[in-house]
Amino acid sequence: MARRASEEEQVLAEQTPVEEQSQETQSQETESCTGATEPDEVEVELFKDNGRYKDDVVVGVNGKLYVIKRGVRVKVPRAVKEILDHSREQDTQTALMMDSLENHYQEETRKYNV
């Protein structure tokens, strides 16, 4: 057990510099996913309800974390908006694929009278 505790302490010690480093780099310009510097910001407002979409959204770009409050219009770097747009697009594609697979499964069960 003593060995496991020392391994956990080592992991925590390794994580601390990363957190300090991310706080130091907060004031620097934001880089887009392509690497180009983009000082401009855009406004976003994320959907909020009392169910699944009530928690804040955390987006990471090049080692920087952004916590975005739902239901509030906020300004974020363009790279963060790009990530949110890609995430929304991926969610849509996933829902379409799940519907397609569900329909296929229902057809197969009818075909075999299961």
Residue pairs with C-beta under 8 A, 6 or more apart in sequence:
18 63
21 63
22 63
22 64
22 65
25 63
25 64
26 64
29 37
29 38
29 39
30 37
30 38
30 39
30 61
30 62
30 64
30 77
30 78
30 79
30 80
31 37
31 38
31 61
31 62
31 79
32 38
32 77
32 78
32 79
32 82
33 61
33 79
33 82
33 83
38 77
38 78
38 79
40 77
40 78
41 75
41 76
41 77
41 78
42 75
42 76
42 77
42 78
42 81
43 73
43 74
43 75
43 76
44 68
44 73
44 74
44 76
44 80
44 81
44 84
45 71
45 72
45 73
45 74
46 53
46 57
46 68
46 69
46 70
46 71
46 84
47 53
47 70
47 71
48 54
48 70
48 71
53 70
54 70
55 70
56 67
56 68
56 69
56 70
57 67
57 68
57 70
57 84
58 65
58 66
58 67
58 68
59 65
59 66
59 68
59 76
59 80
59 83
59 84
60 66
61 77
61 79
61 80
61 83
62 79
66 76
66 77
66 80
68 74
68 76
68 80
68 84
